[in-house]
Amino acid sequence: MEKVLDKLEKRFRNKLPALEGAIEESVAWLTQKGVGPQSLYLARFTIEEMGTNILKYAYKDDLAHEIFLSLSITSSHLMIVFEDDGHEFNPLHAPQPKTSGGIEERSPGGLGIWLVQKFGEIDYSRIDARINRVKVSLRLDCVIQSEDIL
């Protein structure tokens, strides 16, 4: 386990404006820390995708829920952690999206998690039968090759 050089922790409500604020604060923090443009793009995409999935699918009620977001920087990786008290959902068990054929042949959904898995390592755990914890590890200053997404 690499030494954590810096960390940002944020709690926000399960509403889109709160997620947008958390994304912007995270991007500003990562920019201040000197994270390269491709890693910054992947971090933003990951936070937006995983956070949006929580907002859309974790809760069946309209009550306020708190979501925890943590970003940790090591010398070579960025660790993004989400915790929520929503319904149990392991993104590692999400069905593989259809990536061949034309857009009209594909059904919506699943592509975002699939892309996050292509560029990072995802770990999931259920804590005390009530908290989902998703950890995504991204390489810092990674280079996105076109064959990585095809």
N, C-alpha and C positions, 0 to 999 in steps of 0.2 A: 504494500500500500504506500503510495507516494505521499509525501508531506503536503498538507494543504497550505498554500501560500496566502490565500485570501478567500473570504466567504461573504456572501450576501444572503440574508434570510428575509423573507417577506411573507406576510399573511394577508389574504384578501378574500372578499366575499364572492360568492358564486354568481356573479353578475358580469356581463360582458364588459362594461366600462371599467370594472375593477381589474379584470384580466388584462385589458388594454393598458391600464396604468402599470401593472406589474411587468408587462412586456417592455414598455418604454423605459421603466426604471432599470430593468435588467440589462437592456441594450446600452443604456447610458453608462452603467457601471462597468460592463465588459469593455466598452470603448475606452473608458478611462484607464482600464487595466492593460490596454494595448493589445487586445485580442485581434487577430488578423481578420480581414474582411470575409473570407470564406467560412471560417469558424464562427464569426459573428452571425453570418446569414443562417448557418445550420442551428446555432443556438436559438435565434429568434424563431425559426421555423419549428423547432422542437418545443419550445415553450408555448407557442401559439397552438400547435397541433394537440399536444397533450392537455393543455389547459382547456381548449375548446371541447375536447372529448369529455372532460370532467363536467363542464357546464351543460353539455347537451344530454349526457347519458347517465351521470352518476346519481341523479336525484329524481324521484318521482313526485316530490312535493314542491311547493313554492316557498318553503321556509328559507331563512338565511342560513347558510353554511359557510364555514371558514375553510379555506384551502391554504396549505402551506407550500411555499416554494423556496428552495435553497439552491444556490449556485456556489460551487467550490472550484477554485482554480489550483491545479498542481503545475509542475513544470512542463507537463506534456498533455494534460487532459482537463476538460471541463466536465464536472459532474453536476447534473441537473436532477433535483429530487422534487417530486410532487407527493403530497399526502392529502387525502380527502376522506371524509366519512360517508361516502356514497356506497352504492351497491357494489359488491365485489365484482371486479373486472380485471382480468389478467391480459394485458395487451399482447403477451407472447402467445396467447391462445386465439387471437383474432384470426379469422379466415384470411387466406391469401387472396388478394385482389386479382382479378383477371387483368393482365398487363399486355396481352397480345390482342390483335384485332383493332378495329376502329373504335372511336369513342361511342358510337351508337350501339356497339355490341357489348359494352361494359355496363355493369350496374354501379351506382354511386356508392361511395363509402369504402373504407379500408386502406385507401392508398396512402394517407398521411402516416399512419402507424408503420406501414410497410417501408416508406421512405425513411422514417426515423431509424428503423432497424437496419436499413442499408448503410447508414452513415455512422451509427453509434451502437453501443451495446446496451441492451435494456435488461433490467433486473426488476422483478416484481415480488412483493411480499404482502401478505395480509396480516396485520398486527392486531392482536387481541380480538379477532373476529369482527372488527369494526372499522379499521383504518386500511385503506389502500396506500401502498408506498411504491411508487415507480421511480427507479433510478435510471438515468440515461447518461452514459459516459461517451463524450465526444473527444476526438483527438484535436488538440489545438493546432491551428495553422495547417489543417488538412487541405488536400487538393482534391477537388471534385473532378473526376474523369467522366466523360460521357458514357463509357461502358459500365460505370458504377450504377447508373440508373436505368440501363436498358435490360 
